[in-house]
């Protein structure tokens, strides 16, 4: 018997705790948010201290602008920010933070204390009260006993050692993009220096260097390519981001210098005007959306290809207004021509038929013969690497027993748009991306654990499927695959379509349509 319940407005504290689930994943996400606040405040020295991987204590201290008493109190209110005033401000954002929800979320799941001074007045703020205090200009934030009031969240945190490793990686990632700032983590100091030296201080030397107005990059030797994207770091306007688009552009530039299933190691800085990028598409601002993806993709790919072609460290600056951070202040800016693809999409293609449930025949100037399984595999692969939102919420979650050594690998599934969680030694899958059917998940997961490349897994799953495509399905797949950046080939490099010429059909008929001489003689006798 169902019970009718009244709709109630949630308590603000509960609202903040729910919001914290998006902003605050672990200690490293807090450190990242607080470091970005310090950078936005114009700090030149940022000191980070942690205990028990940040689960017991996170302290971030800076020498930035600081805040007066009123702003200090407002700073822990949800959606209180100094970065934006209207929707139009989103198109001109140069700050790392802007939503005004980080401190509210952090303070709702920890013992929180803020001390700040604008150079005139110093204020101490906790979740329950505020009072004057003594402090030089700048801000200190202490976060103690993280998730003390949300035991379910605390239970899913990694070990203190693993959390400490994540924090160190975040500090190094942010420090690389801001060589003019001194950073310290538990006494390990990164002194101010130039960009290249800061990168080499953290990552070591790289073989190839790219220098341009909108681009700067360091690339490891192709011989050091790895099986995953773990050795790739990408910044947009000095903000660390995850971008399958840019990763794919770099890999395409490396071409045959690395294996099909290998990924280059690199660090790449890209600068674009804020109006060309939407940074408000991910709760932690890890992902962005480019206004002109094709232009950005070609610029990055062609710039790196130019290095390998021996044309020097070259890149064409995008035809935008002046970037936020101009690498040409340090490096000269050569030029090269961006090449366009020679294939023209025709969205009015007239489908003629699906043959054998697999091949679509499309009429245009020269008819196309399309392998629907290859096209389907390309869509499946793009869905995974672009982290398409999980759209298949499972009626009954999938549960899989894991070995200890499989737990960390299983966590990488989240990067493929698969909504899952670890529950003790079990992987619980709640939702799948559009092109991964529930009946195929176990095979997918097994090959994933075996270390098979995603390109191979997706292609094999589709090719092995007994599915036969209807005409309507075939046309829908063809229209969608034409929107992919890499529409010529499936993930393993097999062609998706071929053009059919009259001479090809004549040769086919000559080779396969002739009656064998013995059968021809039999016909004449009868």
Phi, psi and omega per residue, in radians:
X1 nan 2.152 -3.131
X2 -1.400 2.605 -3.136
X3 -1.954 2.190 3.127
X4 -1.292 2.233 -3.125
X5 -2.030 2.523 3.093
X6 -1.375 2.549 3.054
X7 -1.372 2.208 -3.133
X8 -2.129 2.574 3.066
X9 -1.354 2.301 -3.078
X10 -1.226 2.577 3.058
X11 -1.107 2.425 -3.124
X12 -0.947 -0.641 3.122
X13 -1.108 -0.738 3.117
X14 -1.161 -0.668 3.099
X15 -1.037 -0.786 3.129
X16 -1.122 -0.662 3.141
X17 -1.188 -0.626 3.067
X18 -1.165 -0.765 3.115
X19 -1.104 -0.563 3.139
X20 -1.085 -0.442 3.109
X21 -1.102 -0.478 3.107
X22 -1.515 -0.645 -3.032
X23 -1.584 -0.690 -3.022
X24 -1.914 1.697 3.102
X25 -1.556 -0.684 -3.015
X26 -2.859 3.106 -3.132
X27 -0.989 -0.644 -3.093
X28 -1.135 -0.587 3.117
X29 -1.188 -0.567 3.068
X30 -1.193 -0.806 3.136
X31 -1.018 -0.742 3.128
X32 -1.061 -0.830 -3.128
X33 -1.079 -0.760 -3.100
X34 -1.222 -0.658 3.076
X35 -1.104 -0.726 3.132
X36 -1.124 -0.679 3.061
X37 -1.056 -0.729 -3.137
X38 -1.142 -0.700 3.120
X39 -1.140 -0.767 3.106
X40 -1.074 -0.450 -3.136
X41 -1.482 0.145 3.074
X42 1.342 0.427 -3.095
X43 -1.199 2.585 3.049
X44 -1.944 -0.303 3.094
X45 -2.371 2.153 3.138
X46 -2.205 2.151 -3.087
X47 -2.014 2.209 -3.134
X48 -2.065 2.297 3.039
X49 -2.248 2.420 3.099
X50 -2.365 2.659 3.006
X51 -2.205 2.455 -3.139
X52 0.923 0.791 3.105
X53 1.211 0.189 -3.098
X54 1.717 -0.139 3.132
X55 -1.254 -0.572 3.122
X56 -1.595 -0.718 -3.114
X57 -2.660 2.389 2.901
X58 -2.268 2.157 3.082
X59 -2.220 2.182 3.091
X60 -2.153 2.126 -3.076
X61 -2.148 2.399 3.139
X62 -2.438 2.993 3.110
X63 -2.007 0.615 -3.096
X64 -1.360 -2.814 -3.057
X65 -1.103 -0.567 -3.074
X66 1.295 -3.116 -3.107
X67 -2.384 2.652 2.994
X68 -1.421 3.055 -3.080
X69 -0.983 -0.766 -3.092
X70 -1.152 -0.814 3.136
X71 -1.138 -0.613 3.140
X72 -1.073 -0.746 3.111
X73 -1.165 -0.719 -3.124
X74 -1.199 -0.466 -3.012
X75 -1.080 -0.441 -3.141
X76 -1.706 0.130 3.012
X77 -1.484 2.521 -3.132
X78 -1.209 2.416 3.134
X79 1.068 0.597 3.006
X80 -1.881 2.084 -3.051
X81 -2.618 2.679 3.067
X82 -1.739 0.007 -2.968
X83 -1.528 -0.552 -3.090
X84 -2.359 2.668 3.093
X85 -2.190 -0.395 -3.121
X86 -2.608 2.973 -3.134
X87 -1.077 -0.557 -3.141
X88 -1.110 -0.466 -3.131
X89 -1.125 -0.388 3.109
X90 -1.070 -0.508 -3.082
X91 -1.484 0.031 3.138
X92 -2.319 0.397 -3.081
X93 -1.227 2.232 3.005
X94 -2.081 -0.095 3.140
X95 -1.494 2.785 3.111
X96 -1.372 -0.659 3.087
X97 -1.853 2.730 3.134
X98 -2.822 -0.306 -3.019
X99 -1.422 -0.431 -3.132
X100 1.263 0.577 -3.129
X101 -2.144 -0.129 -3.039
X102 -1.139 -0.913 -3.080
X103 -1.138 -0.644 3.100
X104 -1.099 -0.743 -3.138
X105 -1.184 -0.777 -3.114
X106 -1.113 -0.779 -3.083
X107 -1.174 -0.367 -3.107
X108 -1.424 -0.213 -3.100
X109 -2.196 0.421 -3.114
X110 -2.753 2.996 2.925
X111 -1.499 1.860 -2.908
X112 -1.933 2.416 3.058
X113 -2.504 2.367 3.119
X114 -2.185 2.262 2.999
X115 -2.130 2.258 -3.074
X116 -2.598 2.673 3.102
X117 -2.548 2.351 3.068
X118 -1.609 0.216 -3.121
X119 1.704 -0.226 3.124
X120 -2.038 -0.837 3.115
X121 -2.219 2.514 3.085
X122 -2.001 2.452 -3.057
X123 -2.356 2.459 3.011
X124 -1.934 2.250 -3.079
X125 -2.229 2.299 2.952
X126 -2.122 -3.093 -3.110
X127 -1.208 -0.345 -3.050
X128 -1.881 -0.419 -3.105
X129 -2.808 3.022 3.054
X130 -2.400 2.718 -3.127
X131 -2.786 2.762 3.061
X132 -1.135 2.685 3.102
X133 -2.649 3.135 3.112
X134 -1.858 2.201 3.085
X135 -2.927 2.495 3.006
X136 -1.253 2.978 -3.109
X137 -1.020 2.362 -3.106
X138 2.322 -2.956 -3.063
X139 -2.443 2.447 3.002
X140 -2.185 2.247 3.094
X141 -2.134 2.248 3.082
X142 -2.013 2.279 3.107
X143 -2.118 1.951 -3.099
X144 -2.003 2.658 3.044
X145 0.881 1.000 -3.104
X146 -1.010 2.320 3.131
X147 1.122 0.438 3.127
X148 -1.058 -0.524 -3.090
X149 -1.806 0.118 3.077
X150 -2.296 1.269 -3.027
X151 -1.013 -0.538 3.135
X152 -1.115 -0.663 3.104
X153 -1.249 -0.698 -3.104
X154 -1.119 -0.593 -3.091
X155 -1.120 -0.475 -3.073
X156 -1.644 0.081 3.085
X157 -1.289 2.631 3.115
X158 -1.307 3.126 3.134
X159 -1.147 2.742 3.096
X160 -0.940 -0.673 3.137
X161 -1.128 -0.747 3.127
X162 -1.165 -0.700 3.099
X163 -1.100 -0.718 3.124
X164 -1.089 -0.683 3.109
X165 -1.120 -0.708 3.102
X166 -1.129 -0.709 3.117
X167 -1.100 -0.791 3.138
X168 -1.031 -0.730 3.136
X169 -1.114 -0.712 3.119
X170 -1.114 -0.788 -3.139
X171 -1.064 -0.770 -3.140
X172 -1.142 -0.685 -3.138
X173 -1.117 -0.785 3.122
X174 -1.203 -0.706 -3.104
X175 -1.094 -0.612 -3.128
X176 -1.090 -0.582 -3.092
X177 -1.454 -0.149 -3.076
X178 -2.336 1.183 -3.078
X179 -1.163 -0.281 -3.135
X180 -1.416 -0.091 -3.125
X181 -1.911 2.450 3.052
X182 -1.530 2.269 3.119
X183 -2.099 2.612 3.075
X184 -2.476 2.277 3.076
X185 -2.155 1.943 -3.115
X186 0.829 0.726 3.066
X187 1.635 -0.261 3.081
X188 -1.441 2.074 -2.957
X189 -1.860 2.389 2.984
X190 -1.980 1.817 -3.077
X191 -1.330 2.725 3.101
X192 -1.028 2.423 -3.138
X193 -2.776 -2.945 3.065
X194 -1.554 2.947 -3.000
X195 -1.048 -0.861 -3.071
X196 -1.097 -0.740 -3.129
X197 -1.169 -0.651 3.105
X198 -1.103 -0.743 3.126
X199 -1.105 -0.821 -3.111
X200 -1.181 -0.518 3.090
X201 -1.090 -0.601 -3.073
X202 -1.679 -0.769 -3.019
X203 -1.797 -0.272 -3.039
X204 1.601 3.102 -3.061
X205 -1.349 2.630 3.079
X206 -2.100 2.815 -3.023
X207 -1.492 -0.715 -3.063
X208 -2.004 2.475 -3.139
X209 -2.182 2.340 3.108
X210 -1.998 2.207 -3.103
X211 -2.269 2.170 3.126
X212 -2.789 3.116 -3.083
X213 -1.192 -0.771 -3.097
X214 -1.760 -0.145 -3.007
X215 -2.335 2.472 2.913
X216 -2.518 2.330 -3.122
X217 -2.654 2.643 3.002
X218 -2.161 2.304 -3.025
X219 -2.214 2.317 3.090
X220 -1.291 2.837 3.093
X221 -1.022 2.499 3.081
X222 -0.939 -0.484 -3.140
X223 -1.176 -0.266 -3.133
X224 -1.731 0.200 3.094
X225 -1.079 2.592 -3.079
X226 -2.105 3.079 -3.104
X227 -1.376 -0.217 -3.129
X228 -2.306 3.089 3.099
X229 -1.536 0.294 -3.076
X230 -1.072 -0.392 -3.124
X231 -1.687 0.379 -3.097
X232 -2.012 2.317 3.089
X233 -2.285 2.205 -3.081
X234 -2.191 2.354 3.088
X235 -2.138 2.422 2.975
X236 -2.104 2.088 -3.060
X237 0.879 0.722 3.117
X238 1.132 0.326 3.029
X239 -1.834 2.156 3.109
X240 -1.170 2.291 -3.111
X241 -2.357 2.850 2.974
X242 -1.868 2.115 -3.073
X243 -2.441 1.700 3.044
X244 -0.993 -0.560 3.132
X245 -1.051 -0.874 -3.114
X246 -1.253 -0.626 3.072
X247 -1.051 -0.714 -3.141
X248 -1.204 -0.613 3.109
X249 -1.109 -0.739 3.129
X250 -1.165 -0.767 -3.131
X251 -1.091 -0.700 3.128
X252 -1.127 -0.599 3.108
X253 -1.179 -0.629 3.111
X254 -1.214 -0.463 3.046
X255 0.849 -2.245 -3.047
X256 -1.352 0.021 3.109
X257 -1.236 -0.324 3.061
X258 -2.223 2.831 3.140
X259 -1.198 2.814 -3.123
X260 -1.006 -0.610 -3.058
X261 -1.781 0.254 3.131
X262 -1.819 2.751 3.140
X263 -2.225 2.305 -3.119
X264 -1.202 2.691 3.066
X265 -1.753 2.276 -3.083
X266 -2.877 2.901 2.936
X267 -2.274 2.266 -3.015
X268 -2.294 2.302 3.062
X269 -1.972 2.199 3.103
X270 -2.166 2.343 3.129
X271 -2.071 2.176 3.097
X272 -2.352 2.664 3.029
X273 -1.064 2.524 -3.131
X274 -0.960 -0.532 -3.110
X275 -1.197 -0.270 -3.122
X276 -1.617 0.006 -3.030
X277 -2.404 2.449 2.998
X278 -1.876 1.925 -3.130
X279 -1.663 -0.001 -3.057
X280 -1.742 0.833 -3.116
X281 -2.051 0.014 -3.111
X282 -2.494 2.411 -3.101
X283 -0.952 -0.633 -3.124
X284 -1.816 0.219 3.082
X285 1.051 0.518 3.136
X286 -1.365 -0.504 -3.098
X287 -2.027 2.682 3.124
X288 -2.355 2.917 3.060
X289 -2.169 2.192 3.130
X290 -1.526 2.460 3.110
X291 -1.179 -0.690 -3.139
X292 -2.170 1.434 -3.071
X293 -1.076 -0.698 -3.097
X294 -1.074 -0.747 -3.136
X295 -1.132 -0.773 3.131
X296 -1.123 -0.774 -3.140
X297 -1.017 -0.865 -3.095
X298 -1.148 -0.671 -3.130
X299 -1.065 -0.831 -3.123
X300 -1.148 -0.857 -3.109
X301 -1.045 -0.850 -3.065
X302 -1.208 -0.565 3.109
X303 -1.097 -0.740 -3.124
X304 -1.285 -0.657 3.080
X305 -1.043 -0.619 -3.139
X306 -1.119 -0.609 3.095
X307 -1.106 -0.857 -3.110
X308 -1.171 -0.472 3.140
X309 -1.400 -0.021 3.103
X310 1.410 0.336 3.131
X311 -1.631 0.244 3.112
X312 1.521 -3.081 -3.140
X313 -1.470 1.582 -2.967
X314 -2.189 2.705 3.035
X315 -2.884 2.546 3.058
X316 -1.496 2.111 3.068
X317 -1.130 2.454 3.123
X318 -1.160 2.673 -3.100
X319 -1.463 1.059 3.116
X320 -2.038 3.119 3.023
X321 -1.278 3.092 -3.070
X322 -0.971 2.287 -3.129
X323 -1.220 2.912 -3.138
X324 -1.137 -0.745 -3.080
X325 -2.242 2.062 -2.976
X326 -1.732 1.856 -3.142
X327 -1.177 -0.358 -3.126
X328 -1.227 -0.180 3.022
X329 -1.145 -0.449 3.129
X330 -1.824 -0.592 -3.041
X331 -2.175 2.590 3.066
X332 -1.187 2.795 -3.072
X333 -2.087 1.656 3.043
X334 -1.359 -3.113 -3.085
X335 -2.369 2.717 2.953
X336 -2.689 2.878 -3.037
X337 -1.540 2.284 3.066
X338 -1.399 2.193 -3.132
X339 -1.603 2.408 3.116
X340 -1.697 2.694 3.079
X341 -1.227 2.606 -3.086
X342 -1.589 -0.045 -3.094
X343 -1.618 2.244 -3.131
X344 -1.830 2.179 3.105
X345 -1.259 2.440 3.006
X346 -2.175 1.845 -3.041
X347 -1.387 -0.112 3.102
X348 -1.729 0.381 3.094
X349 -0.884 2.372 -3.140
X350 -1.756 1.979 3.114
X351 -1.263 2.408 -3.128
X352 -1.804 -0.801 -3.081
X353 -2.972 2.772 2.932
X354 -1.852 2.228 -3.057
X355 -1.876 2.259 3.120
X356 1.015 0.393 3.119
X357 1.211 0.182 -3.057
X358 -2.351 -0.580 -3.013
X359 -1.922 2.254 -3.140
X360 -1.765 2.260 3.077
X361 -1.786 2.136 -3.083
X362 -2.106 2.366 -3.126
X363 -1.642 2.293 2.981
X364 -2.711 -2.812 -3.120
X365 -0.930 -0.825 2.964
X366 -2.103 2.079 -3.074
X367 -0.974 2.624 3.118
X368 -1.960 2.460 3.054
X369 -1.962 1.967 -2.963
X370 -1.927 2.221 3.051
X371 -1.461 1.833 -3.045
X372 -1.172 -0.505 3.092
X373 -1.202 -0.698 3.095
X374 -1.135 -0.723 3.115
X375 -1.144 -0.725 3.120
X376 -1.086 -0.730 3.118
X377 -1.093 -0.669 3.098
X378 -1.109 -0.764 3.124
X379 -1.122 -0.728 3.112
X380 -1.040 -0.853 -3.111
X381 -1.099 -0.796 3.141
X382 -1.088 -0.670 3.124
X383 -1.037 -0.692 -3.112
X384 -1.284 -0.899 -3.034
X385 -1.249 -0.437 3.098
X386 -1.553 0.100 3.114
X387 0.931 0.898 3.064
X388 -1.002 2.424 -3.110
X389 -0.998 2.419 3.113
X390 -1.128 2.014 -3.049
X391 -1.860 -0.232 3.128
X392 -1.733 1.554 3.070
X393 -1.314 2.130 -3.028
X394 -1.346 2.340 3.091
X395 -1.066 -0.733 3.071
X396 -2.159 2.028 -3.118
X397 -0.995 2.574 3.066
X398 -1.467 2.316 3.113
X399 -2.123 2.320 -3.111
X400 -2.315 2.278 3.058
X401 -1.270 2.376 -3.103
X402 -2.047 2.606 2.931
X403 -1.425 2.798 -3.097
X404 -0.986 -0.765 -3.074
X405 -1.266 -0.187 -3.121
X406 -1.593 -0.205 -3.016
X407 -1.100 -0.818 -3.098
X408 -1.161 -0.685 3.116
X409 -1.117 -0.673 -3.129
X410 -1.088 -0.538 -3.128
X411 -1.131 -0.405 -3.134
X412 -1.220 -0.243 3.126
X413 -1.063 -0.529 3.117
X414 -1.037 -0.497 3.123
X415 -1.261 -0.206 -3.126
X416 -1.810 0.265 3.120
X417 1.370 0.293 3.117
X418 -1.739 2.008 -3.128
X419 -1.370 1.992 -3.101
X420 -2.591 2.921 3.125
X421 -2.599 2.675 3.096
X422 -1.681 2.230 3.126
X423 -2.197 1.731 -3.011
X424 1.006 -2.081 -3.128
X425 -1.764 0.368 -3.116
X426 -2.070 2.472 3.003
X427 -1.676 2.164 3.129
X428 -1.938 2.053 -3.115
X429 -1.785 2.104 -3.068
X430 -1.724 -0.524 -3.094
X431 -2.700 2.656 -3.088
X432 -2.134 2.679 3.081
X433 -1.204 2.903 -2.947
X434 -0.962 -0.687 -2.979
X435 -1.705 0.085 3.106
X436 -1.835 1.821 -3.121
X437 -1.317 2.609 -3.096
X438 -1.010 -0.671 -3.095
X439 -1.182 -0.319 -3.140
X440 -1.712 -0.084 -2.997
X441 -1.125 -0.740 -3.077
X442 -1.085 -0.717 3.094
X443 -1.144 -0.752 3.103
X444 -1.017 -0.829 -3.070
X445 -1.146 -0.693 -3.136
X446 -1.104 -0.766 3.131
X447 -1.212 -0.561 3.083
X448 -1.112 -0.773 3.115
X449 -1.134 -0.531 3.122
X450 -1.295 -0.111 3.121
X451 1.498 0.235 3.114
X452 -1.151 2.439 3.107
X453 -1.076 2.556 -3.138
X454 -1.020 -0.649 3.128
X455 -1.006 -0.775 -3.121
X456 -1.215 -0.717 -3.104
X457 -1.100 -0.859 -3.082
X458 -1.100 -0.766 -3.129
X459 -1.128 -0.757 -3.105
X460 -1.140 -0.707 3.141
X461 -1.066 -0.773 -3.118
X462 -1.228 -0.777 -3.102
X463 -1.116 -0.614 -3.101
X464 -1.365 -0.266 -3.101
X465 -1.208 2.408 3.106
X466 -1.402 0.119 -3.040
X467 -0.998 2.430 3.000
X468 -2.020 2.311 -3.018
X469 -1.608 2.406 3.009
X470 -1.382 2.948 3.123
X471 -1.073 -0.737 -3.126
X472 -1.124 -0.740 3.105
X473 -1.103 -0.719 -3.137
X474 -1.075 -0.772 3.133
X475 -1.157 -0.669 3.127
X476 -1.126 -0.757 3.116
X477 -1.101 -0.747 -3.122
X478 -1.115 -0.742 3.125
X479 -1.112 -0.671 -3.123
X480 -1.261 -0.711 -3.065
X481 -1.184 -0.441 3.106
X482 -1.181 -0.274 3.117
X483 -1.556 -0.144 3.131
X484 -1.268 2.623 3.107
X485 -1.175 -0.678 -3.122
X486 -1.965 1.462 -2.981
X487 -1.684 -0.080 -3.090
X488 -1.359 -0.638 -2.954
X489 -2.261 2.719 2.983
X490 -1.345 3.047 -3.046
X491 -1.030 -0.379 3.137
X492 -1.689 0.077 3.069
X493 1.648 0.120 3.085
X494 -1.423 2.485 -3.098
X495 -1.143 2.479 3.094
X496 -1.488 -0.603 -3.118
X497 -2.545 2.770 3.040
X498 -2.328 2.574 3.043
X499 -1.475 2.410 -3.113
X500 -1.817 2.041 3.103
X501 -1.726 2.744 -3.135
X502 -1.064 -0.698 -3.123
X503 -1.142 -0.569 3.095
X504 -1.132 -0.730 3.140
X505 -1.181 -0.645 3.106
X506 -1.089 -0.786 3.126
X507 -1.120 -0.685 3.125
X508 -1.065 -0.789 -3.131
X509 -1.163 -0.646 3.120
X510 -1.121 -0.691 -3.079
X511 -1.392 -0.573 -3.014
X512 -1.994 -0.194 -3.059
X513 -1.737 -0.175 -3.125
X514 -1.268 2.558 3.041
X515 -1.460 2.249 3.100
X516 -0.947 2.504 -3.093
X517 -0.892 -0.712 -3.108
X518 -1.094 -0.722 -3.141
X519 -1.251 -0.604 3.107
X520 -1.094 -0.723 3.124
X521 -1.124 -0.702 3.117
X522 -1.062 -0.689 -3.128
X523 -1.115 -0.733 -3.102
X524 -1.135 -0.635 -3.140
X525 -1.168 -0.514 -3.124
X526 -1.657 nan nan
